[in-house]
C-alpha cells in the first residue's frame, strides 16, 4: 500500500470514504448514500439513511485534538444547542459515546469520528455574492453575525464546564508564544527581512497591549474562533453556526476580528464594522475600550493565518494563499502601529 500522505488529495479522499463506511456502522442508522462534502483539515461526508434523514460524518485529522478536547467540543456544541443557538445536533453512537475511534487498513492510524445532524441553510458566502454587496443587506447580515457571536459568548458564560473539559487557548502564548498553536509564523520562508522586522515590532507591542487588556469573564472565554462565511448558514431569518473544530478559549474581540478579517479590503468594511458592533451590543455589553482594540485583534488573527500556511507550505492551497496573507498582515501591522 502506497504511503497515505504521499498520495493526492483525491486518492486520500477515496481511502477516507472506506473509513467512513466502516465508521457509520457504529451508529443506529441504515446508511444509504455516503458522499464527500469537504476534505481539507477534516474529511466531512454527507450521510443519508434509507429513510431520507441526512447527517454530517466527520473524520478528524490525526493528532489535532486529544480525545478529551474533541469530547469537550461536542459537549459545548450540545450545550449551545440546548440554550437556543443554531448548531448541529450531536448524534451519540450506539454505545452512547459522542465520538468513536475507528481503524481501517486504508488509513495509517486510528481516527476520531463523530456524527452530527445535518443543518439545512444557505452559506453566508453565497448569500453575499447573490446580494451583489447591497449595503442595506450587508449591514443586516453583519448585525445578525454580531448578535449571534454575542449570544454564543453570553450563553457560554452561563454554562458550567463539565469535569475534564479541555480545549486549546487563543491567548498570548497560543498566538505570540515560542510555539504558536497554528505555527511559527515568523519562520514562514516567504517573509522578507523588512516584513519580518515589522512583524517583530508589532508583536512586541501586541504582547504589552494584551497584558494590559487582561483576561476577565467579560472579555475572555470559550469562542468559536472561525466565524467565517463558510461556517455561517442562513435559514430564513436565523443564522446557524457550524464547524467548531478551532473553538477554544480566547478573547471575544478575537471572535469579532475573525468575522471581519476576510473583509478588510472590502469597500463596505466600515458598514460591516459598525453593523457587527451594533448587533453584538443587542445581546451582550461590549465596552468602547474593548472595541478600540479591533486593530490589535485583526493583526493577531492575520498572524495565525501566516502560521497556518507555514505549517502547510507543501500544499497548493497554502502556496496560493501565502502572498495574500503576507500583504494583509503587513497592512494590518502598519495600521495597528499607526504607521499606515
Phi, psi and omega in degrees: 000124179299149180302128185303317187279356173264357182275163176291163178301323180294318179292320177298319181298323178297320177292322177298325177297321176299317179294321179300319180296323177288318185296320187296342178292348178280354180246154181278059175227149176260097187289134172260277181266135173234119185225138178292131176259315183204137173226098180225281172271298172262165171260121183246127181242143169273126178242122177246124181276176186290348176266357179095359178284142186245144182223164171247120178256124182250124170258116188278148176298153184288131170067019175280314177236141171290169178300319181293326179291319178293317176303319180296319177302313183290325176296320179293316177303315180296320179296316179297319179301316181287345175264006173099006177273136182285090178234161180294136174291139178273127183261113179295150177287177180302329181277352181097354179283152181278344172208166180231160173256124187234138175245150176207141181303338182283344184242134188287346180217158176298149181233147171281136181224134173229166181231128182240149172293145183283131175262122178270129180177169179261129178301137181301324179303315179293325179296317180300318179296318181294332182282349183053036174062034175299126188301314182296319181290321177296317179298318179297318179299314184286334171296319180289326175297315179298317179296318179298317178300317180296320179295320177299314182292316183292315182289332175289322180298333180271003184257134177273123182297134177297157177300134179084005181300132184214127171215160176291172182235130170269058180257190182301319180291319182290338180256317189245002184286186181293333181225075184302151186303320181261008173121158183280091187298328180291345178272359179301121187297332184285351178285133173272170186298322181294316179293318180298320178295321177299315181294322178298317179297316181293324178295320178300316178294320182297320179300319180291319180295321178293321178297320179290324181291319178076180179232111180233171177296338181278332185240359188215143178172198176291133178227155178291318174071012177210048181285062180253161187308321184290345179259007178242125180245142175252129176228101187066234179268359184265145169254133181246150186238126180236173174061082180265019186301325182264003183299142178189193178274134181189176178284141178300327178293332176295323177299311182292324176297321178298319180296332182262346192303313185281009178240010188294342176253017180276138177301337180268014186304313180301319178298314179298316182298314180293322183290319182293325176293315179300315180295318181299316184288350174285343184235347181200143179290143174218106182299150179299327180295329175289313183298328179294347178271008180306316178302324176298312186284332172295319177298314180298318178300320181293323177301321181296325179288328172298318177297322181298313181288330178297316183282354179233029190300340182278351184269153178295323179301313180296317181299321182286330184271338187305311181301319179296315181295323178294312179301317182292321180293320175302312182298316182290326176295315179296319179296317179297321181276002184059039179245006182281000000 
